[in-house]
């Protein structure tokens, strides 16, 4: 491809991206992120921000009192919830709630999408805390957002479900190559753009972009945390499929061995983690 052709192709892709609706970062999320990133984050200020949104307050209380947290005491107010589960966890919960509200499409029901994303976030956070390869909150955020480009592309392209089906079965090429061939973009590119727009950590944005490129796991030039997120994602996703009885997964065949090697996991250790994760899934429906 000569330089003129490449420039035309790049312009064409830029024009395509502009036709895909990337939800703007809601002001509440920006305010919460600013508070948590400050030099002296204040639980009362955070509680005040959340309490101003009735819907967000109700959702936070519902999740804080869910079986996942298993709190001995029930949260009775937003300020109480912040005290019980902590500021960072509240930030994670809110990010998930806001993402659900902001990313919608009439082309597919998103209940299964968000159920899988939530399980992946929980699994990655758990694995990160056990293996100590990256901060659990970063792993949780990535787990929640890594496939966020899928509903956005579903809304844009009438035949995107067929693309997903083909990509999920592809064993000789990357998942994203199928998307690129059919749509000149991918859910990883669109998801990374949204992550950047929403002010997510740079490592999360990079990992979203690369999470189907398993060669990155052997690339020492790639940030260690980015590689850890990709590897944890492979293990977490297969654990969810395995939990639901779907073990013949092309992505595990392509990336499972290299992910386990990167994480230093033996077969027995992997099976132990699967058992622990399945116990978590069974208590959070």
Phi and psi in degrees as GROMACS dihedral restraints (atoms count N, CA, C in turn):
[ dihedral_restraints ]
;  ai    aj    ak    al  type     phi  dphi    fc
    3     4     5     6     1   -80.1    20    10
    4     5     6     7     1   174.5    20    10
    6     7     8     9     1   -65.0    20    10
    7     8     9    10     1   -35.7    20    10
    9    10    11    12     1   -66.3    20    10
   10    11    12    13     1   -45.1    20    10
   12    13    14    15     1   -63.6    20    10
   13    14    15    16     1   -40.9    20    10
   15    16    17    18     1   -63.4    20    10
   16    17    18    19     1   -40.4    20    10
   18    19    20    21     1   -65.2    20    10
   19    20    21    22     1   -40.7    20    10
   21    22    23    24     1   -64.4    20    10
   22    23    24    25     1   -43.5    20    10
   24    25    26    27     1   -62.8    20    10
   25    26    27    28     1   -42.8    20    10
   27    28    29    30     1   -64.2    20    10
   28    29    30    31     1   -40.1    20    10
   30    31    32    33     1   -65.0    20    10
   31    32    33    34     1   -38.1    20    10
   33    34    35    36     1   -63.8    20    10
   34    35    36    37     1   -43.1    20    10
   36    37    38    39     1   -65.4    20    10
   37    38    39    40     1   -41.4    20    10
   39    40    41    42     1   -59.3    20    10
   40    41    42    43     1   -41.4    20    10
   42    43    44    45     1   -64.9    20    10
   43    44    45    46     1   -38.3    20    10
   45    46    47    48     1   -64.4    20    10
   46    47    48    49     1   -46.2    20    10
   48    49    50    51     1   -57.5    20    10
   49    50    51    52     1   -35.3    20    10
   51    52    53    54     1   -67.6    20    10
   52    53    54    55     1   -18.0    20    10
   54    55    56    57     1   -89.4    20    10
   55    56    57    58     1    -3.0    20    10
   57    58    59    60     1   -98.6    20    10
   58    59    60    61     1   125.1    20    10
   60    61    62    63     1   -76.7    20    10
   61    62    63    64     1   110.2    20    10
   63    64    65    66     1   -98.3    20    10
   64    65    66    67     1   114.6    20    10
   66    67    68    69     1   -60.5    20    10
   67    68    69    70     1   132.9    20    10
   69    70    71    72     1   -67.3    20    10
   70    71    72    73     1   155.7    20    10
   72    73    74    75     1   -68.8    20    10
   73    74    75    76     1   120.9    20    10
   75    76    77    78     1   -62.7    20    10
   76    77    78    79     1   147.8    20    10
   78    79    80    81     1   -62.7    20    10
   79    80    81    82     1   -34.0    20    10
   81    82    83    84     1   -63.0    20    10
   82    83    84    85     1   -42.2    20    10
   84    85    86    87     1   -63.5    20    10
   85    86    87    88     1   -42.3    20    10
   87    88    89    90     1   -60.9    20    10
   88    89    90    91     1   -42.1    20    10
   90    91    92    93     1   -65.6    20    10
   91    92    93    94     1   -41.8    20    10
   93    94    95    96     1   -64.4    20    10
   94    95    96    97     1   -44.3    20    10
   96    97    98    99     1   -62.3    20    10
   97    98    99   100     1   -40.9    20    10
   99   100   101   102     1   -62.7    20    10
  100   101   102   103     1   -42.0    20    10
  102   103   104   105     1   -64.6    20    10
  103   104   105   106     1   -45.8    20    10
  105   106   107   108     1   -68.8    20    10
  106   107   108   109     1   -28.6    20    10
  108   109   110   111     1   -86.4    20    10
  109   110   111   112     1    -7.1    20    10
  111   112   113   114     1   -69.3    20    10
  112   113   114   115     1   167.7    20    10
  114   115   116   117     1   -71.8    20    10
  115   116   117   118     1   -23.8    20    10
  117   118   119   120     1  -141.8    20    10
  118   119   120   121     1    71.7    20    10
  120   121   122   123     1   -61.6    20    10
  121   122   123   124     1   137.4    20    10
  123   124   125   126     1  -114.5    20    10
  124   125   126   127     1   121.6    20    10
  126   127   128   129     1   -57.6    20    10
  127   128   129   130     1   -34.5    20    10
  129   130   131   132     1   -70.6    20    10
  130   131   132   133     1   -39.7    20    10
  132   133   134   135     1   -65.1    20    10
  133   134   135   136     1   -42.4    20    10
  135   136   137   138     1   -61.6    20    10
  136   137   138   139     1   -45.0    20    10
  138   139   140   141     1   -60.1    20    10
  139   140   141   142     1   -39.4    20    10
  141   142   143   144     1   -63.7    20    10
  142   143   144   145     1   -40.5    20    10
  144   145   146   147     1   -61.5    20    10
  145   146   147   148     1   -45.3    20    10
  147   148   149   150     1   -70.1    20    10
  148   149   150   151     1   -41.8    20    10
  150   151   152   153     1   -63.8    20    10
  151   152   153   154     1   -21.6    20    10
  153   154   155   156     1   -70.1    20    10
  154   155   156   157     1   -15.8    20    10
  156   157   158   159     1  -112.6    20    10
  157   158   159   160     1   108.3    20    10
  159   160   161   162     1   -61.6    20    10
  160   161   162   163     1   -44.7    20    10
  162   163   164   165     1   -63.1    20    10
  163   164   165   166     1   -42.8    20    10
  165   166   167   168     1   -66.6    20    10
  166   167   168   169     1   -39.4    20    10
  168   169   170   171     1   -61.3    20    10
  169   170   171   172     1   -46.2    20    10
  171   172   173   174     1   -63.5    20    10
  172   173   174   175     1   -41.6    20    10
  174   175   176   177     1   -66.2    20    10
  175   176   177   178     1   -40.3    20    10
  177   178   179   180     1   -63.3    20    10
  178   179   180   181     1   -44.7    20    10
  180   181   182   183     1   -63.8    20    10
  181   182   183   184     1   -40.3    20    10
  183   184   185   186     1   -61.3    20    10
  184   185   186   187     1   -44.9    20    10
  186   187   188   189     1   -71.4    20    10
  187   188   189   190     1   -39.3    20    10
  189   190   191   192     1   -62.1    20    10
  190   191   192   193     1   -32.8    20    10
  192   193   194   195     1   -94.4    20    10
  193   194   195   196     1    10.1    20    10
  195   196   197   198     1   -79.7    20    10
  196   197   198   199     1   164.7    20    10
  198   199   200   201     1   -59.3    20    10
  199   200   201   202     1   -24.6    20    10
  201   202   203   204     1   -58.8    20    10
  202   203   204   205     1   -41.5    20    10
  204   205   206   207     1   -84.4    20    10
  205   206   207   208     1   -26.9    20    10
  207   208   209   210     1    53.6    20    10
  208   209   210   211     1    41.7    20    10
  210   211   212   213     1   -68.7    20    10
  211   212   213   214     1   140.5    20    10
  213   214   215   216     1   -68.6    20    10
  214   215   216   217     1   -37.7    20    10
  216   217   218   219     1  -104.2    20    10
  217   218   219   220     1   148.8    20    10
  219   220   221   222     1   -89.7    20    10
  220   221   222   223     1   134.0    20    10
  222   223   224   225     1   -69.8    20    10
  223   224   225   226     1   128.9    20    10
  225   226   227   228     1  -106.6    20    10
  226   227   228   229     1    -9.5    20    10
  228   229   230   231     1  -154.9    20    10
  229   230   231   232     1   168.3    20    10
  231   232   233   234     1   -60.5    20    10
  232   233   234   235     1   -45.3    20    10
  234   235   236   237     1   -62.4    20    10
  235   236   237   238     1   -38.1    20    10
  237   238   239   240     1   -65.5    20    10
  238   239   240   241     1   -40.8    20    10
  240   241   242   243     1   -62.6    20    10
  241   242   243   244     1   -42.0    20    10
  243   244   245   246     1   -62.3    20    10
  244   245   246   247     1   -39.7    20    10
  246   247   248   249     1   -66.3    20    10
  247   248   249   250     1   -39.9    20    10
  249   250   251   252     1   -75.5    20    10
  250   251   252   253     1   -42.1    20    10
  252   253   254   255     1  -106.5    20    10
  253   254   255   256     1    -8.7    20    10
  255   256   257   258     1    93.5    20    10
  256   257   258   259     1   157.3    20    10
  258   259   260   261     1   -67.1    20    10
  259   260   261   262     1   -42.9    20    10
  261   262   263   264     1   -65.0    20    10
  262   263   264   265     1   -42.6    20    10
  264   265   266   267     1   -63.3    20    10
  265   266   267   268     1   -39.1    20    10
  267   268   269   270     1   -61.3    20    10
  268   269   270   271     1   -40.1    20    10
  270   271   272   273     1   -60.9    20    10
  271   272   273   274     1   -42.1    20    10
  273   274   275   276     1   -64.8    20    10
  274   275   276   277     1   -46.1    20    10
  276   277   278   279     1   -59.9    20    10
  277   278   279   280     1   -45.6    20    10
  279   280   281   282     1   -63.7    20    10
  280   281   282   283     1   -40.4    20    10
  282   283   284   285     1   -59.7    20    10
  283   284   285   286     1   -42.4    20    10
  285   286   287   288     1   -65.0    20    10
  286   287   288   289     1   -43.5    20    10
  288   289   290   291     1   -62.7    20    10
  289   290   291   292     1   -45.0    20    10
  291   292   293   294     1   -65.8    20    10
  292   293   294   295     1   -38.7    20    10
  294   295   296   297     1   -62.4    20    10
  295   296   297   298     1   -43.6    20    10
  297   298   299   300     1   -59.1    20    10
  298   299   300   301     1   -41.1    20    10
  300   301   302   303     1   -72.4    20    10
  301   302   303   304     1   -32.0    20    10
  303   304   305   306     1   -86.1    20    10
  304   305   306   307     1   -30.5    20    10
  306   307   308   309     1  -104.0    20    10
  307   308   309   310     1   105.1    20    10
  309   310   311   312     1  -137.0    20    10
  310   311   312   313     1   152.2    20    10
  312   313   314   315     1  -150.7    20    10
  313   314   315   316     1   144.5    20    10
  315   316   317   318     1   -85.8    20    10
  316   317   318   319     1    -6.7    20    10
  318   319   320   321     1   -80.9    20    10
  319   320   321   322     1   -18.3    20    10
  321   322   323   324     1  -155.8    20    10
  322   323   324   325     1   144.6    20    10
  324   325   326   327     1   -70.6    20    10
  325   326   327   328     1   134.6    20    10
  327   328   329   330     1   -99.7    20    10
  328   329   330   331     1     4.2    20    10
  330   331   332   333     1   -58.9    20    10
  331   332   333   334     1   -47.7    20    10
  333   334   335   336     1   -66.2    20    10
  334   335   336   337     1   -38.4    20    10
  336   337   338   339     1   -59.1    20    10
  337   338   339   340     1   -47.4    20    10
  339   340   341   342     1   -74.1    20    10
  340   341   342   343     1   -31.7    20    10
  342   343   344   345     1   -61.8    20    10
  343   344   345   346     1   -46.1    20    10
  345   346   347   348     1   -65.1    20    10
  346   347   348   349     1   -43.9    20    10
  348   349   350   351     1   -61.7    20    10
  349   350   351   352     1   -40.1    20    10
  351   352   353   354     1   -66.9    20    10
  352   353   354   355     1   -44.0    20    10
  354   355   356   357     1   -61.7    20    10
  355   356   357   358     1   -42.3    20    10
  357   358   359   360     1   -62.9    20    10
  358   359   360   361     1   -41.8    20    10
  360   361   362   363     1   -63.1    20    10
  361   362   363   364     1   -44.1    20    10
  363   364   365   366     1   -64.0    20    10
  364   365   366   367     1   -43.1    20    10
  366   367   368   369     1   -64.7    20    10
  367   368   369   370     1   -44.0    20    10
  369   370   371   372     1   -66.3    20    10
  370   371   372   373     1   -39.0    20    10
  372   373   374   375     1   -63.3    20    10
  373   374   375   376     1   -42.9    20    10
  375   376   377   378     1   -63.7    20    10
  376   377   378   379     1   -47.9    20    10
  378   379   380   381     1   -63.4    20    10
  379   380   381   382     1   -39.8    20    10
  381   382   383   384     1   -63.3    20    10
  382   383   384   385     1   -38.7    20    10
  384   385   386   387     1   -70.7    20    10
  385   386   387   388     1   -32.7    20    10
  387   388   389   390     1   -77.0    20    10
  388   389   390   391     1   -41.8    20    10
  390   391   392   393     1   -90.0    20    10
  391   392   393   394     1   -18.4    20    10
  393   394   395   396     1    56.7    20    10
  394   395   396   397     1    45.3    20    10
  396   397   398   399     1   -99.4    20    10
  397   398   399   400     1   -16.1    20    10
  399   400   401   402     1  -166.8    20    10
  400   401   402   403     1   163.7    20    10
  402   403   404   405     1   -62.5    20    10
  403   404   405   406     1   132.8    20    10
  405   406   407   408     1   -57.1    20    10
  406   407   408   409     1   -34.7    20    10
  408   409   410   411     1   -69.2    20    10
  409   410   411   412     1   -34.3    20    10
  411   412   413   414     1   -68.4    20    10
  412   413   414   415     1   -41.6    20    10
  414   415   416   417     1   -61.8    20    10
  415   416   417   418     1   -41.0    20    10
  417   418   419   420     1   -62.6    20    10
  418   419   420   421     1   -46.5    20    10
  420   421   422   423     1   -61.4    20    10
  421   422   423   424     1   -45.2    20    10
  423   424   425   426     1   -62.5    20    10
  424   425   426   427     1   -44.5    20    10
  426   427   428   429     1   -58.3    20    10
  427   428   429   430     1   -35.0    20    10
  429   430   431   432     1   -74.1    20    10
  430   431   432   433     1   -35.4    20    10
  432   433   434   435     1  -104.3    20    10
  433   434   435   436     1    -6.7    20    10
  435   436   437   438     1   -63.1    20    10
  436   437   438   439     1   -28.3    20    10
  438   439   440   441     1  -108.3    20    10
  439   440   441   442     1    20.0    20    10
  441   442   443   444     1   -61.7    20    10
  442   443   444   445     1   -21.4    20    10
  444   445   446   447     1   -70.1    20    10
  445   446   447   448     1   -19.5    20    10
  447   448   449   450     1   -62.8    20    10
  448   449   450   451     1   -53.9    20    10
  450   451   452   453     1   -63.8    20    10
  451   452   453   454     1   -28.9    20    10
  453   454   455   456     1   -67.1    20    10
  454   455   456   457     1   -40.7    20    10
  456   457   458   459     1   -75.1    20    10
  457   458   459   460     1   -30.2    20    10
  459   460   461   462     1   -61.7    20    10
  460   461   462   463     1   -39.6    20    10
  462   463   464   465     1   -69.4    20    10
  463   464   465   466     1   -31.7    20    10
  465   466   467   468     1   -82.9    20    10
  466   467   468   469     1   -38.3    20    10
  468   469   470   471     1  -116.4    20    10
  469   470   471   472     1   126.1    20    10
  471   472   473   474     1   -61.5    20    10
  472   473   474   475     1   -34.1    20    10
  474   475   476   477     1  -101.6    20    10
  475   476   477   478     1    20.8    20    10
  477   478   479   480     1   -69.6    20    10
  478   479   480   481     1   -29.6    20    10
  480   481   482   483     1   -60.6    20    10
  481   482   483   484     1   -39.6    20    10
  483   484   485   486     1   -63.6    20    10
  484   485   486   487     1   -36.7    20    10
  486   487   488   489     1   -64.1    20    10
  487   488   489   490     1   -43.3    20    10
  489   490   491   492     1   -60.1    20    10
  490   491   492   493     1   -43.5    20    10
  492   493   494   495     1   -62.2    20    10
  493   494   495   496     1   -43.1    20    10
  495   496   497   498     1   -65.9    20    10
  496   497   498   499     1   -44.4    20    10
  498   499   500   501     1   -64.9    20    10
  499   500   501   502     1   -37.5    20    10
  501   502   503   504     1   -66.1    20    10
  502   503   504   505     1   -25.2    20    10
  504   505   506   507     1   -96.4    20    10
  505   506   507   508     1    -9.9    20    10
  507   508   509   510     1   -68.3    20    10
  508   509   510   511     1   124.2    20    10
  510   511   512   513     1  -112.8    20    10
  511   512   513   514     1   -15.1    20    10
  513   514   515   516     1  -102.1    20    10
  514   515   516   517     1   -19.1    20    10
  516   517   518   519     1  -129.3    20    10
  517   518   519   520     1   164.1    20    10
  519   520   521   522     1   -67.4    20    10
  520   521   522   523     1   150.9    20    10
  522   523   524   525     1   -51.4    20    10
  523   524   525   526     1   -45.9    20    10
  525   526   527   528     1   -70.7    20    10
  526   527   528   529     1   -23.2    20    10
  528   529   530   531     1   -66.3    20    10
  529   530   531   532     1   -36.9    20    10
  531   532   533   534     1   -62.8    20    10
  532   533   534   535     1   -44.0    20    10
  534   535   536   537     1   -63.3    20    10
  535   536   537   538     1   -45.1    20    10
  537   538   539   540     1   -61.6    20    10
  538   539   540   541     1   -42.4    20    10
  540   541   542   543     1   -62.4    20    10
  541   542   543   544     1   -36.4    20    10
  543   544   545   546     1   -93.6    20    10
  544   545   546   547     1   -25.8    20    10
  546   547   548   549     1  -133.3    20    10
  547   548   549   550     1    -1.0    20    10
  549   550   551   552     1    62.1    20    10
  550   551   552   553     1    19.9    20    10
  552   553   554   555     1  -159.7    20    10
  553   554   555   556     1  -179.3    20    10
  555   556   557   558     1  -145.4    20    10
  556   557   558   559     1   162.5    20    10
  558   559   560   561     1   -67.3    20    10
  559   560   561   562     1   -24.1    20    10
  561   562   563   564     1   -71.1    20    10
  562   563   564   565     1   -40.9    20    10
  564   565   566   567     1   -66.1    20    10
  565   566   567   568     1   -45.6    20    10
  567   568   569   570     1   -68.4    20    10
  568   569   570   571     1   -40.5    20    10
  570   571   572   573     1   -63.8    20    10
  571   572   573   574     1   -39.8    20    10
  573   574   575   576     1   -65.5    20    10
  574   575   576   577     1   -37.3    20    10
  576   577   578   579     1   -63.6    20    10
  577   578   579   580     1   -42.9    20    10
  579   580   581   582     1   -65.8    20    10
  580   581   582   583     1   -41.7    20    10
  582   583   584   585     1   -58.9    20    10
  583   584   585   586     1   -41.7    20    10
  585   586   587   588     1   -66.9    20    10
  586   587   588   589     1   -41.5    20    10
  588   589   590   591     1   -61.5    20    10
  589   590   591   592     1   -35.4    20    10
  591   592   593   594     1   -88.3    20    10
  592   593   594   595     1     5.0    20    10
  594   595   596   597     1    71.4    20    10
  595   596   597   598     1    28.7    20    10
  597   598   599   600     1   -74.9    20    10
  598   599   600   601     1   159.6    20    10
  600   601   602   603     1   -55.8    20    10
  601   602   603   604     1   146.5    20    10
  603   604   605   606     1   -59.4    20    10
  604   605   606   607     1   -37.6    20    10
  606   607   608   609     1   -63.4    20    10
  607   608   609   610     1   -35.4    20    10
  609   610   611   612     1   -66.1    20    10
  610   611   612   613     1   -45.5    20    10
  612   613   614   615     1   -59.4    20    10
  613   614   615   616     1   -45.9    20    10
  615   616   617   618     1   -65.3    20    10
  616   617   618   619     1   -40.5    20    10
  618   619   620   621     1   -66.9    20    10
  619   620   621   622     1   -36.6    20    10
  621   622   623   624     1   -59.6    20    10
  622   623   624   625     1   -44.6    20    10
  624   625   626   627     1   -63.9    20    10
  625   626   627   628     1   -34.0    20    10
  627   628   629   630     1  -105.5    20    10
  628   629   630   631     1     2.6    20    10
  630   631   632   633     1   -71.3    20    10
  631   632   633   634     1    -6.1    20    10
  633   634   635   636     1  -106.4    20    10
  634   635   636   637     1     4.1    20    10
  636   637   638   639     1  -102.2    20    10
  637   638   639   640     1    87.8    20    10
  639   640   641   642     1   -73.1    20    10
  640   641   642   643     1   -12.6    20    10
  642   643   644   645     1   -65.3    20    10
  643   644   645   646     1   -22.4    20    10
  645   646   647   648     1   -61.9    20    10
  646   647   648   649     1   -25.2    20    10
  648   649   650   651     1   -66.8    20    10
  649   650   651   652     1   -23.2    20    10
  651   652   653   654     1  -102.4    20    10
  652   653   654   655     1     5.4    20    10
  654   655   656   657     1   -96.7    20    10
  655   656   657   658     1   104.0    20    10
  657   658   659   660     1   -68.1    20    10
  658   659   660   661     1   -13.2    20    10
  660   661   662   663     1   -77.5    20    10
  661   662   663   664     1   -16.3    20    10
  663   664   665   666     1   -83.2    20    10
  664   665   666   667     1   137.0    20    10
  666   667   668   669     1   -50.3    20    10
  667   668   669   670     1   135.0    20    10
  669   670   671   672     1   -58.1    20    10
  670   671   672   673     1   -38.6    20    10
  672   673   674   675     1   -68.2    20    10
  673   674   675   676     1   -36.9    20    10
  675   676   677   678     1   -61.3    20    10
  676   677   678   679     1   -44.9    20    10
  678   679   680   681     1   -65.5    20    10
  679   680   681   682     1   -38.4    20    10
  681   682   683   684     1   -63.3    20    10
  682   683   684   685     1   -40.5    20    10
  684   685   686   687     1   -63.5    20    10
  685   686   687   688     1   -42.3    20    10
  687   688   689   690     1   -62.8    20    10
  688   689   690   691     1   -46.2    20    10
  690   691   692   693     1   -64.7    20    10
  691   692   693   694     1   -45.2    20    10
  693   694   695   696     1   -61.4    20    10
  694   695   696   697     1   -36.6    20    10
  696   697   698   699     1   -62.8    20    10
  697   698   699   700     1   -43.8    20    10
  699   700   701   702     1   -59.5    20    10
  700   701   702   703     1   -46.5    20    10
  702   703   704   705     1   -66.7    20    10
  703   704   705   706     1   -45.2    20    10
  705   706   707   708     1   -62.2    20    10
  706   707   708   709     1   -45.2    20    10
  708   709   710   711     1   -64.3    20    10
  709   710   711   712     1   -41.4    20    10
  711   712   713   714     1   -66.8    20    10
  712   713   714   715     1   -34.0    20    10
  714   715   716   717     1   -63.2    20    10
  715   716   717   718     1   -35.7    20    10
  717   718   719   720     1   -70.6    20    10
  718   719   720   721     1   -46.1    20    10
  720   721   722   723     1   -60.6    20    10
  721   722   723   724     1   -41.4    20    10
  723   724   725   726     1   -63.1    20    10
  724   725   726   727     1   -40.4    20    10
  726   727   728   729     1   -59.1    20    10
  727   728   729   730     1   -36.6    20    10
  729   730   731   732     1   -92.4    20    10
  730   731   732   733     1     9.4    20    10
  732   733   734   735     1    78.6    20    10
  733   734   735   736     1    21.2    20    10
  735   736   737   738     1  -114.2    20    10
  736   737   738   739     1    85.5    20    10
  738   739   740   741     1   -96.9    20    10
  739   740   741   742     1   -12.4    20    10
  741   742   743   744     1   -88.1    20    10
  742   743   744   745     1    79.7    20    10
  744   745   746   747     1  -113.7    20    10
  745   746   747   748     1   123.1    20    10
  747   748   749   750     1   -61.3    20    10
  748   749   750   751     1   -39.1    20    10
  750   751   752   753     1   -66.4    20    10
  751   752   753   754     1   -35.5    20    10
  753   754   755   756     1   -67.1    20    10
  754   755   756   757     1   -40.3    20    10
  756   757   758   759     1   -62.2    20    10
  757   758   759   760     1   -36.1    20    10
  759   760   761   762     1   -80.2    20    10
  760   761   762   763     1   -36.5    20    10
  762   763   764   765     1  -120.8    20    10
  763   764   765   766     1    -8.4    20    10
  765   766   767   768     1   -60.8    20    10
  766   767   768   769     1   -49.8    20    10
  768   769   770   771     1   -64.8    20    10
  769   770   771   772     1   -43.2    20    10
  771   772   773   774     1   -70.1    20    10
  772   773   774   775     1   -32.7    20    10
  774   775   776   777     1   -67.4    20    10
  775   776   777   778     1   -44.1    20    10
  777   778   779   780     1   -64.2    20    10
  778   779   780   781     1   -37.9    20    10
  780   781   782   783     1   -63.8    20    10
  781   782   783   784     1   -43.5    20    10
  783   784   785   786     1   -62.2    20    10
  784   785   786   787     1   -41.3    20    10
  786   787   788   789     1   -82.3    20    10
  787   788   789   790     1    -8.5    20    10
  789   790   791   792     1    70.9    20    10
  790   791   792   793     1    32.7    20    10
  792   793   794   795     1   -93.1    20    10
  793   794   795   796     1   129.9    20    10
  795   796   797   798     1   -84.7    20    10
  796   797   798   799     1   168.6    20    10
  798   799   800   801     1   -60.3    20    10
  799   800   801   802     1   -43.3    20    10
  801   802   803   804     1   -65.7    20    10
  802   803   804   805     1   -41.4    20    10
  804   805   806   807     1   -63.6    20    10
  805   806   807   808     1   -40.7    20    10
  807   808   809   810     1   -60.7    20    10
  808   809   810   811     1   -46.9    20    10
  810   811   812   813     1   -63.4    20    10
  811   812   813   814     1   -36.2    20    10
  813   814   815   816     1   -63.7    20    10
  814   815   816   817     1   -43.1    20    10
  816   817   818   819     1   -63.8    20    10
  817   818   819   820     1   -40.8    20    10
  819   820   821   822     1   -58.6    20    10
  820   821   822   823     1   -42.8    20    10
  822   823   824   825     1   -63.4    20    10
  823   824   825   826     1   -42.6    20    10
  825   826   827   828     1   -65.5    20    10
  826   827   828   829     1   -42.9    20    10
  828   829   830   831     1   -66.3    20    10
  829   830   831   832     1   -40.1    20    10
  831   832   833   834     1   -63.7    20    10
  832   833   834   835     1   -32.8    20    10
  834   835   836   837     1   -66.0    20    10
  835   836   837   838     1   -39.0    20    10
  837   838   839   840     1   -63.7    20    10
  838   839   840   841     1   -47.8    20    10
  840   841   842   843     1   -59.8    20    10
  841   842   843   844     1   -38.4    20    10
  843   844   845   846     1   -67.7    20    10
  844   845   846   847     1   -20.7    20    10
  846   847   848   849     1   -98.3    20    10
  847   848   849   850     1    -5.8    20    10
  849   850   851   852     1  -126.6    20    10
  850   851   852   853     1    95.1    20    10
